[in-house]
């Protein structure tokens, strides 16, 4: 064994005092007593799986004044995320084998944690899906416009699902109907206007289209950032091959909560009402939702401070996501079992990773938490290049140590590895 770790670990749904051995980046043994030349005892601190964030926009290449694979992955690491998956709406868009290969190489040189890269599906690359599948970690389809959008005509959705089903890859979807969005488009001056311009109806139409197009096809389908009561109701009886996720900002914020700096909360789909927020939070508690995903989408403060119509949509969150929900577990708003399922186990399962659980044979991706050590989030202490957060002043619990494949990458607020430590996963 390369290393043994001792402490109070979350195994099979409960915390128990144990030791586990790590060899070649994997958990090799779990026993009451184990020793090796390198043994770390974390005492009363809690040891849980590291998180998997299946939805980030690290803006690399083309928009690296906002974020890049280096700063984004450091932020992920300090937030307890051992693996992220990056979206294709960069410049250039990740829609062909050349841009995909270049992006994988770039991330491999820069990332501090493991990573996956999605390929975008658009009208003119559907016939290249099998080729892209050899290099990508999964696929992304936009059914409604968003930042640097790559739209797919919904009439081509069924054909796309058929081709993707042959690759055994997961396809993630932005579920807002483009025709519906055009119908409600108007000048916006505040969050309420924006919420009305992208109504829940657009989300409903898109989810219906996804259900219809997927009938008779066993594609692994994930619906991203569900944002409304209506969408949650529709998804209650979804087919088993369809999963769904929600974001911290849709779970924790509402238009009633954001009276100031309204452009900072502009995001797609929009932040909605208190009733939507409560319905979404209940859905993560009762098991209707599979994943909490950050949808980390940073822009600079200067960009977000533009007038409402011209301010870009997007909110950072990869570093604060896990810590915010660790604090909510401390306050008993969410159970440990649900937290680990939503941020670790289920994301790993959806994308076919050997991560997300403390279990023999899995990657030794772990975080260590002192549940007593909560603090207020301050943007100046975070690591994203964008230098702001919608959760300024909120209480959170950040990990003291983070391990990826058995290597200690964070210890006492210091990074312990170099750029390029992260491995490409999912291809």
C-alpha positions as CSV (number, residue, x, y, z in Angstrom):
1,X,0.0,0.0,0.0
2,X,1.2,3.5,-0.8
3,X,-0.9,5.2,2.0
4,X,-3.3,4.4,4.8
5,X,-5.9,6.8,6.1
6,X,-7.7,6.6,9.4
7,X,-10.8,8.4,10.5
8,X,-14.5,8.6,10.6
9,X,-15.5,7.8,7.0
10,X,-18.8,7.7,5.2
11,X,-19.2,4.1,4.0
12,X,-22.4,2.4,2.8
13,X,-24.5,5.3,4.0
14,X,-23.1,5.7,7.5
15,X,-20.1,7.1,9.3
16,X,-17.8,4.6,10.9
17,X,-14.3,4.6,12.4
18,X,-12.0,2.7,10.0
19,X,-8.8,2.7,8.0
20,X,-8.5,2.3,4.3
21,X,-5.5,1.5,2.2
22,X,-4.6,3.2,-1.0
23,X,-2.6,1.7,-3.8
24,X,-2.0,3.0,-7.3
25,X,-4.6,5.7,-6.8
26,X,-7.4,3.2,-5.8
27,X,-8.9,2.2,-2.4
28,X,-7.4,-1.2,-1.9
29,X,-8.6,-2.2,1.6
30,X,-11.1,-1.0,4.2
31,X,-10.6,-2.4,7.7
32,X,-10.7,-1.4,11.3
33,X,-6.9,-1.4,11.6
34,X,-4.4,-0.9,8.8
35,X,-0.9,0.4,8.8
36,X,1.6,1.5,6.1
37,X,4.8,3.5,5.9
38,X,2.7,6.6,5.3
39,X,-0.3,6.7,7.7
40,X,-2.6,9.7,8.2
41,X,-5.0,9.8,11.2
42,X,-7.6,12.5,10.8
43,X,-9.1,12.0,14.3
44,X,-12.6,13.3,14.7
45,X,-12.7,15.0,11.3
46,X,-15.1,13.4,8.7
47,X,-13.9,11.7,5.5
48,X,-16.3,11.7,2.6
49,X,-16.0,11.1,-1.1
50,X,-14.9,14.1,-3.2
51,X,-17.5,15.7,-5.4
52,X,-18.0,15.3,-9.2
53,X,-19.3,18.4,-11.0
54,X,-20.8,17.4,-14.3
55,X,-21.5,20.9,-15.5
56,X,-18.9,23.7,-15.7
57,X,-18.0,26.4,-18.2
58,X,-14.3,27.1,-17.7
59,X,-14.2,29.4,-20.7
60,X,-11.1,27.8,-22.2
61,X,-10.3,28.4,-25.0
62,X,-11.3,31.8,-26.3
63,X,-12.7,33.5,-23.1
64,X,-9.8,33.0,-20.7
65,X,-10.1,36.5,-19.3
66,X,-13.1,35.1,-17.4
67,X,-11.6,31.7,-16.4
68,X,-9.3,29.0,-17.7
69,X,-8.6,25.3,-16.9
70,X,-5.9,26.3,-14.4
71,X,-8.0,28.7,-12.3
72,X,-11.2,26.8,-12.7
73,X,-9.6,23.5,-11.6
74,X,-8.0,25.2,-8.6
75,X,-11.4,26.6,-7.6
76,X,-12.8,23.1,-8.0
77,X,-10.1,21.6,-5.9
78,X,-10.6,24.0,-3.0
79,X,-14.3,23.4,-3.2
80,X,-13.8,19.6,-2.8
81,X,-14.4,18.7,-6.4
82,X,-12.1,16.0,-7.7
83,X,-13.4,15.9,-11.3
84,X,-15.2,18.3,-13.5
85,X,-16.9,18.1,-16.9
86,X,-16.5,21.2,-19.2
87,X,-19.2,22.4,-21.7
88,X,-18.6,23.0,-25.4
89,X,-19.7,26.6,-25.8
90,X,-16.2,28.0,-25.9
91,X,-14.5,29.9,-28.8
92,X,-14.1,28.0,-31.0
93,X,-17.0,25.7,-30.1
94,X,-16.1,22.1,-29.3
95,X,-18.1,20.6,-32.1
96,X,-15.4,18.8,-34.3
97,X,-12.6,16.4,-33.6
98,X,-9.9,19.1,-34.0
99,X,-11.3,21.5,-31.4
100,X,-12.2,18.6,-29.1
101,X,-8.6,17.2,-29.3
102,X,-7.1,20.6,-28.7
103,X,-9.3,21.2,-25.7
104,X,-8.4,17.8,-24.1
105,X,-4.7,18.5,-24.6
106,X,-5.0,22.0,-23.2
107,X,-6.9,20.9,-20.1
108,X,-4.4,18.1,-19.6
109,X,-1.6,20.6,-19.4
110,X,-3.4,23.0,-17.0
111,X,-5.8,21.1,-14.8
112,X,-5.1,20.3,-11.1
113,X,-8.0,17.8,-10.9
114,X,-9.4,15.1,-13.2
115,X,-11.6,16.3,-16.0
116,X,-13.9,15.4,-18.8
117,X,-14.8,17.3,-22.0
118,X,-18.2,17.4,-23.7
119,X,-18.7,17.7,-27.5
120,X,-21.5,19.9,-28.6
121,X,-24.1,18.5,-31.1
122,X,-25.4,21.0,-33.7
123,X,-27.3,20.6,-37.0
124,X,-24.3,20.0,-39.1
125,X,-22.2,17.5,-37.1
126,X,-24.8,14.8,-36.3
127,X,-23.2,12.4,-38.7
128,X,-19.9,12.8,-36.8
129,X,-21.2,11.6,-33.4
130,X,-19.5,8.2,-33.5
131,X,-16.1,9.9,-34.4
132,X,-16.5,12.5,-31.6
133,X,-17.5,9.7,-29.1
134,X,-14.0,8.3,-29.3
135,X,-12.5,11.5,-27.9
136,X,-15.2,13.1,-25.7
137,X,-16.6,12.3,-22.3
138,X,-20.2,12.9,-23.3
139,X,-22.3,15.2,-25.4
140,X,-24.2,18.5,-24.9
141,X,-27.3,19.7,-26.8
142,X,-28.8,23.2,-26.5
143,X,-32.4,23.4,-27.3
144,X,-32.6,27.1,-26.3
145,X,-30.2,29.9,-26.7
146,X,-27.6,30.7,-24.0
147,X,-24.0,32.1,-23.9
148,X,-22.1,31.4,-27.2
149,X,-25.0,29.0,-28.1
150,X,-24.7,26.0,-30.3
151,X,-28.3,25.2,-31.1
152,X,-29.7,22.0,-32.4
153,X,-33.0,22.0,-34.3
154,X,-35.4,20.0,-32.1
155,X,-36.6,18.1,-35.3
156,X,-33.1,16.5,-35.3
157,X,-33.3,15.4,-31.6
158,X,-34.5,11.9,-32.2
159,X,-31.8,11.2,-34.8
160,X,-29.2,12.6,-32.4
161,X,-30.4,10.3,-29.6
162,X,-30.3,7.3,-31.9
163,X,-26.7,7.9,-32.9
164,X,-25.6,8.8,-29.3
165,X,-27.2,5.6,-28.0
166,X,-24.8,3.5,-30.1
167,X,-21.8,5.2,-28.3
168,X,-22.8,4.4,-24.7
169,X,-22.1,8.1,-23.9
170,X,-24.4,10.4,-21.8
171,X,-26.0,13.4,-23.5
172,X,-26.8,16.5,-21.4
173,X,-29.4,18.9,-22.5
174,X,-30.2,22.6,-21.9
175,X,-34.0,22.3,-21.9
176,X,-35.5,25.6,-23.0
177,X,-37.5,25.7,-26.2
178,X,-36.0,28.2,-28.7
179,X,-39.3,29.0,-30.4
180,X,-40.9,29.7,-27.0
181,X,-38.0,31.9,-26.0
182,X,-38.4,34.0,-29.1
183,X,-42.1,34.4,-28.5
184,X,-41.5,35.9,-25.0
185,X,-38.4,37.9,-25.9
186,X,-38.6,41.5,-24.8
187,X,-36.4,44.3,-23.4
188,X,-35.3,43.4,-19.8
189,X,-34.5,45.9,-17.0
190,X,-34.5,43.6,-14.0
191,X,-34.7,40.0,-12.8
192,X,-38.5,39.9,-12.9
193,X,-38.5,40.9,-16.5
194,X,-35.9,38.3,-17.3
195,X,-37.8,35.6,-15.4
196,X,-41.0,36.5,-17.5
197,X,-39.0,36.4,-20.7
198,X,-37.9,32.8,-20.1
199,X,-41.0,31.3,-18.6
200,X,-41.3,27.8,-17.2
201,X,-43.5,27.1,-20.2
202,X,-40.3,27.1,-22.4
203,X,-38.7,24.5,-20.0
204,X,-41.9,22.4,-20.1
205,X,-42.1,22.3,-23.9
206,X,-38.5,21.3,-24.1
207,X,-38.8,18.5,-21.6
208,X,-41.9,17.1,-23.5
209,X,-39.8,17.2,-26.7
210,X,-37.0,15.2,-25.0
211,X,-39.5,12.6,-23.7
212,X,-41.0,12.3,-27.1
213,X,-37.7,12.0,-29.0
214,X,-36.3,9.5,-26.6
215,X,-39.2,7.0,-26.8
216,X,-37.9,3.6,-27.8
217,X,-34.3,4.7,-27.7
218,X,-32.1,3.8,-24.7
219,X,-29.9,6.9,-24.7
220,X,-28.4,8.0,-21.4
221,X,-30.0,11.4,-21.1
222,X,-29.4,14.1,-18.5
223,X,-31.6,17.3,-18.3
224,X,-29.5,20.1,-16.9
225,X,-30.3,22.9,-14.4
226,X,-34.1,22.2,-13.9
227,X,-35.5,25.5,-12.6
228,X,-39.3,25.4,-12.1
229,X,-42.1,23.7,-10.2
230,X,-43.7,22.6,-13.4
231,X,-40.5,20.9,-14.7
232,X,-40.1,19.0,-11.4
233,X,-43.7,17.7,-11.7
234,X,-43.1,16.6,-15.3
235,X,-39.9,14.8,-14.3
236,X,-41.4,12.8,-11.4
237,X,-42.4,9.9,-13.7
238,X,-39.5,10.2,-16.1
239,X,-38.1,7.1,-17.8
240,X,-35.2,5.4,-16.0
241,X,-32.7,6.4,-18.6
242,X,-33.3,10.1,-18.0
243,X,-31.7,11.9,-15.1
244,X,-31.9,15.5,-14.1
245,X,-29.9,18.1,-12.1
246,X,-30.4,21.4,-10.3
247,X,-27.9,24.2,-9.5
248,X,-27.1,25.8,-6.2
249,X,-28.4,29.2,-7.4
250,X,-31.8,27.7,-8.4
251,X,-32.0,25.9,-5.1
252,X,-30.9,28.8,-2.8
253,X,-31.9,32.0,-4.6
254,X,-35.2,33.5,-5.9
255,X,-36.1,36.7,-7.6
256,X,-37.5,37.9,-4.2
257,X,-34.1,37.3,-2.6
258,X,-32.0,39.4,-5.0
259,X,-33.0,43.1,-4.7
260,X,-29.5,44.5,-5.4
261,X,-26.9,43.9,-8.1
262,X,-29.6,42.2,-10.2
263,X,-27.4,41.7,-13.2
264,X,-25.1,39.5,-11.1
265,X,-28.0,37.0,-10.7
266,X,-28.8,36.9,-14.5
267,X,-28.5,33.3,-15.6
268,X,-30.1,30.8,-18.0
269,X,-32.6,29.4,-17.2
270,X,-33.5,32.3,-14.9
271,X,-33.7,32.4,-11.1
272,X,-37.4,32.0,-10.4
273,X,-39.8,32.5,-7.5
274,X,-39.7,31.4,-3.9
275,X,-42.2,28.7,-4.7
276,X,-40.0,27.3,-7.4
277,X,-37.0,27.5,-5.1
278,X,-38.9,25.6,-2.4
279,X,-40.1,22.9,-4.8
280,X,-36.6,22.4,-6.1
281,X,-35.2,22.0,-2.6
282,X,-37.9,19.6,-1.7
283,X,-37.0,17.6,-4.8
284,X,-33.4,17.1,-3.7
285,X,-34.6,16.0,-0.2
286,X,-37.1,13.5,-1.4
287,X,-35.1,11.9,-4.2
288,X,-36.8,13.3,-7.3
289,X,-33.5,14.9,-8.5
290,X,-30.3,13.0,-9.3
291,X,-27.6,15.6,-9.2
292,X,-26.6,19.0,-7.9
293,X,-24.4,20.6,-10.6
294,X,-22.7,24.0,-10.3
295,X,-23.2,25.3,-13.9
296,X,-20.2,27.4,-13.0
297,X,-20.4,30.1,-15.7
298,X,-18.1,33.0,-14.7
299,X,-18.0,36.5,-16.2
300,X,-16.0,39.5,-15.0
301,X,-17.5,42.0,-12.7
302,X,-17.3,44.7,-15.4
303,X,-19.3,42.5,-17.7
304,X,-21.9,41.7,-15.1
305,X,-22.2,45.4,-14.2
306,X,-23.5,46.3,-17.7
307,X,-27.1,47.3,-18.2
308,X,-29.5,44.3,-17.8
309,X,-30.0,43.6,-21.5
310,X,-26.3,43.6,-22.2
311,X,-25.0,41.9,-19.1
312,X,-24.1,38.3,-19.9
313,X,-25.9,35.4,-18.3
314,X,-24.0,33.1,-15.8
315,X,-23.0,32.6,-12.2
316,X,-19.8,31.2,-10.7
317,X,-20.2,28.3,-8.3
318,X,-17.7,25.4,-8.6
319,X,-15.8,26.3,-5.4
320,X,-18.8,27.2,-3.2
321,X,-21.3,24.4,-4.2
322,X,-20.1,21.6,-1.9
323,X,-19.2,23.9,1.0
324,X,-22.7,25.5,0.9
325,X,-24.4,22.2,1.1
326,X,-22.1,20.8,3.8
327,X,-23.2,23.7,5.9
328,X,-26.9,22.9,5.2
329,X,-26.2,19.3,6.3
330,X,-24.8,20.7,9.5
331,X,-28.0,22.7,10.0
332,X,-30.0,19.5,9.2
333,X,-31.6,21.0,6.1
334,X,-30.3,18.0,4.1
335,X,-29.1,14.5,5.1
336,X,-25.6,13.2,4.7
337,X,-27.0,10.4,2.5
338,X,-28.7,12.8,0.1
339,X,-25.7,15.1,0.0
340,X,-23.3,12.3,-1.0
341,X,-25.7,10.9,-3.5
342,X,-26.3,14.2,-5.2
343,X,-22.8,15.5,-5.3
344,X,-20.7,12.3,-5.4
345,X,-22.3,9.0,-6.1
346,X,-24.9,9.8,-8.7
347,X,-22.8,12.2,-10.9
348,X,-20.1,9.5,-11.0
349,X,-22.6,6.9,-12.0
350,X,-24.3,9.0,-14.7
351,X,-20.9,9.5,-16.4
352,X,-19.5,6.0,-15.8
353,X,-16.7,7.0,-13.4
354,X,-15.0,4.9,-10.7
355,X,-15.4,7.7,-8.3
356,X,-18.0,9.0,-5.8
357,X,-17.9,6.3,-3.1
358,X,-15.5,5.1,-0.5
359,X,-15.3,1.6,-1.8
360,X,-12.6,-0.9,-2.6
361,X,-11.6,-0.6,-6.2
362,X,-12.7,3.0,-6.7
363,X,-10.5,6.0,-7.1
364,X,-9.3,7.4,-3.8
365,X,-11.0,10.8,-4.3
366,X,-11.7,12.1,-0.8
367,X,-12.3,15.2,1.2
368,X,-11.7,15.8,4.9
369,X,-14.2,18.0,6.7
370,X,-14.2,19.6,10.2
371,X,-18.0,20.1,10.5
372,X,-17.5,22.6,13.3
373,X,-15.4,24.9,11.1
374,X,-18.0,26.9,9.2
375,X,-17.1,30.4,7.9
376,X,-18.5,33.1,5.7
377,X,-17.8,33.0,2.0
378,X,-15.7,35.9,0.8
379,X,-14.9,36.4,-2.9
380,X,-11.4,37.6,-2.0
381,X,-10.7,34.1,-0.6
382,X,-11.9,32.2,-3.6
383,X,-9.8,31.1,-6.6
384,X,-11.9,31.7,-9.7
385,X,-10.5,34.3,-12.0
386,X,-13.8,36.2,-12.0
387,X,-13.4,37.4,-8.4
388,X,-17.0,37.5,-7.3
389,X,-19.7,35.2,-6.0
390,X,-23.5,35.5,-5.5
391,X,-23.0,33.9,-2.1
392,X,-20.9,36.6,-0.5
393,X,-21.4,36.3,3.3
394,X,-23.2,33.0,3.2
395,X,-22.0,30.3,5.7
396,X,-20.1,27.3,4.3
397,X,-17.8,24.5,5.3
398,X,-14.7,24.1,3.1
399,X,-12.6,20.9,3.2
400,X,-9.3,21.0,5.0
401,X,-7.8,18.2,2.8
402,X,-8.6,17.0,-0.7
403,X,-7.3,13.8,-2.2
404,X,-7.4,12.8,-5.9
405,X,-6.4,9.3,-6.8
406,X,-4.8,9.0,-3.4
407,X,-2.6,12.1,-3.8
408,X,-3.1,14.9,-1.4
409,X,-3.9,18.0,-3.6
410,X,-5.1,20.4,-0.9
411,X,-3.8,20.7,2.7
412,X,-4.6,23.5,5.0
413,X,-5.5,26.0,2.2
414,X,-2.5,25.2,0.1
415,X,-2.3,23.5,-3.3
416,X,0.0,20.5,-3.2
417,X,0.3,19.4,-6.8
418,X,1.3,21.1,-10.1
419,X,-0.7,22.0,-13.2
420,X,-1.3,18.9,-15.3
421,X,-1.9,16.6,-12.4
422,X,-5.5,16.1,-13.5
423,X,-6.3,13.1,-15.8
424,X,-8.8,13.1,-18.7
425,X,-11.7,10.7,-17.9
426,X,-14.7,9.4,-19.7
427,X,-13.4,8.8,-23.2
